[in-house]
Amino acid sequence: MYIKINSESGVPLYLQITKQVRYLVACGALKSGDKLPTVRELAIQLRINPNTVAKAYRELQHEKIIDSKWGEGNFISEEVKKVTESQKGKIISEILDNAIRQAVDIGLSKEELTKLFSQQLKITKPKGAEK
């Protein structure tokens, strides 16, 4: 499982973890029954406090995205068969919001950003599409 955090973003680390796990589920990279790294393994990988990972996992449990099985580990929930359209919309909105903020930060105008987005839509092939 690939998760990347940014300690300088101002977003709490546990929220960055939960957001990325939700994204990995939404795009199909994580499926029902997939085992997640242990709290300790992920904390070592990300070089953060294990309590931060534990907090993220508790949040994901509360949202019924993951299940914890005592002595076995944490798994993507069987209930997560299909992500709802509203969840997909929320995930994409967060991604676009981040991209727009970065574009504005480097000085792109609304018109330039709209043009680039339109161009990218034309050339980007959906995952699994013929090349």
C-alpha positions as CSV (number, residue, x, y, z in Angstrom):
1,M,0.0,0.0,0.0
2,Y,1.5,3.3,-1.1
3,I,0.7,6.3,1.1
4,K,2.6,9.6,1.0
5,I,2.2,12.3,3.7
6,N,3.3,15.9,3.8
7,S,4.1,17.2,7.3
8,E,4.2,20.7,6.0
9,S,0.8,20.8,4.4
10,G,-1.1,21.9,7.5
11,V,-3.4,18.9,7.2
12,P,-3.2,16.5,10.2
13,L,-1.3,13.4,9.3
14,Y,-4.0,11.0,10.3
15,L,-6.4,12.8,8.0
16,Q,-3.9,12.5,5.1
17,I,-3.8,8.8,5.8
18,T,-7.6,8.3,5.9
19,K,-8.1,10.4,2.7
20,Q,-5.5,8.3,0.8
21,V,-7.0,5.0,2.0
22,R,-10.4,6.2,0.9
23,Y,-8.9,7.1,-2.5
24,L,-7.2,3.7,-2.9
25,V,-10.5,2.0,-2.2
26,A,-12.4,4.3,-4.6
27,C,-10.0,3.7,-7.5
28,G,-9.9,-0.1,-6.8
29,A,-6.3,-0.3,-5.7
30,L,-7.6,-1.7,-2.3
31,K,-10.5,-4.2,-2.4
32,S,-12.6,-5.9,0.2
33,G,-10.5,-8.3,2.3
34,D,-7.2,-6.7,1.5
35,K,-4.9,-6.6,4.5
36,L,-3.5,-3.3,5.5
37,P,0.0,-2.8,7.1
38,T,0.1,-3.0,10.8
39,V,0.0,0.2,12.8
40,R,3.7,-0.2,13.5
41,E,4.7,-1.1,9.9
42,L,2.9,1.9,8.5
43,A,4.3,4.2,11.2
44,I,7.8,3.0,10.4
45,Q,7.2,3.4,6.6
46,L,5.9,6.9,7.0
47,R,8.4,7.8,9.8
48,I,5.6,9.0,12.1
49,N,4.2,8.2,15.6
50,P,2.3,4.9,15.7
51,N,-0.5,6.7,17.6
52,T,-1.1,8.8,14.5
53,V,-1.6,5.7,12.4
54,A,-3.8,4.1,15.1
55,K,-6.0,7.3,15.0
56,A,-6.3,7.0,11.3
57,Y,-7.3,3.4,11.5
58,R,-9.9,4.1,14.2
59,E,-11.4,6.8,12.0
60,L,-11.5,4.3,9.0
61,Q,-13.1,1.7,11.3
62,H,-15.8,4.2,12.4
63,E,-16.5,4.9,8.7
64,K,-16.8,1.1,8.2
65,I,-14.0,1.2,5.6
66,I,-11.8,-1.1,7.5
67,D,-12.3,-4.0,9.9
68,S,-9.9,-5.0,12.7
69,K,-9.7,-8.6,13.5
70,W,-8.0,-9.3,16.8
71,G,-4.7,-11.0,16.3
72,E,-5.0,-10.9,12.5
73,G,-4.8,-7.3,11.6
74,N,-6.7,-4.6,9.7
75,F,-8.6,-5.4,6.5
76,I,-10.6,-3.5,4.0
77,S,-14.2,-4.1,5.0
78,E,-16.5,-6.5,3.2
79,E,-19.1,-3.7,3.2
80,V,-16.8,-1.7,0.9
81,K,-18.0,-3.5,-2.3
82,K,-18.7,-0.3,-4.1
83,V,-17.9,3.3,-3.3
84,T,-21.0,5.5,-3.7
85,E,-21.1,8.2,-6.4
86,S,-21.1,10.9,-3.6
87,Q,-17.9,9.5,-2.2
88,K,-16.3,9.5,-5.6
89,G,-17.4,13.1,-6.1
90,K,-15.9,14.1,-2.8
91,I,-12.6,12.4,-3.6
92,I,-12.4,14.0,-7.0
93,S,-13.4,17.4,-5.6
94,E,-10.5,17.2,-3.1
95,I,-8.0,16.3,-5.8
96,L,-9.2,19.1,-8.1
97,D,-9.2,21.6,-5.2
98,N,-5.6,20.7,-4.5
99,A,-4.6,21.0,-8.2
100,I,-6.3,24.3,-8.5
101,R,-4.6,25.7,-5.4
102,Q,-1.2,24.6,-6.7
103,A,-1.9,26.1,-10.2
104,V,-2.9,29.4,-8.6
105,D,0.2,29.3,-6.4
106,I,2.5,29.1,-9.4
107,G,0.6,31.9,-11.1
108,L,-1.8,30.3,-13.6
109,S,-4.8,32.3,-14.5
110,K,-8.3,30.9,-14.5
111,E,-8.3,30.9,-18.3
112,E,-4.9,29.2,-18.5
113,L,-6.0,26.5,-16.0
114,T,-9.3,25.9,-18.0
115,K,-7.3,25.6,-21.2
116,L,-4.9,23.1,-19.7
117,F,-7.7,21.1,-18.1
118,S,-9.5,20.9,-21.4
119,Q,-6.3,19.8,-23.2
120,Q,-5.6,17.1,-20.6
121,L,-9.2,15.8,-20.8
122,K,-8.7,15.2,-24.5
123,I,-5.4,13.3,-24.2
124,T,-5.9,11.3,-21.0
125,K,-7.0,7.8,-21.6
126,P,-9.1,6.0,-19.0
127,K,-7.4,3.2,-17.1
128,G,-7.8,0.1,-19.2
129,A,-8.7,1.9,-22.4
130,E,-7.1,0.9,-25.7
131,K,-4.0,2.9,-26.5
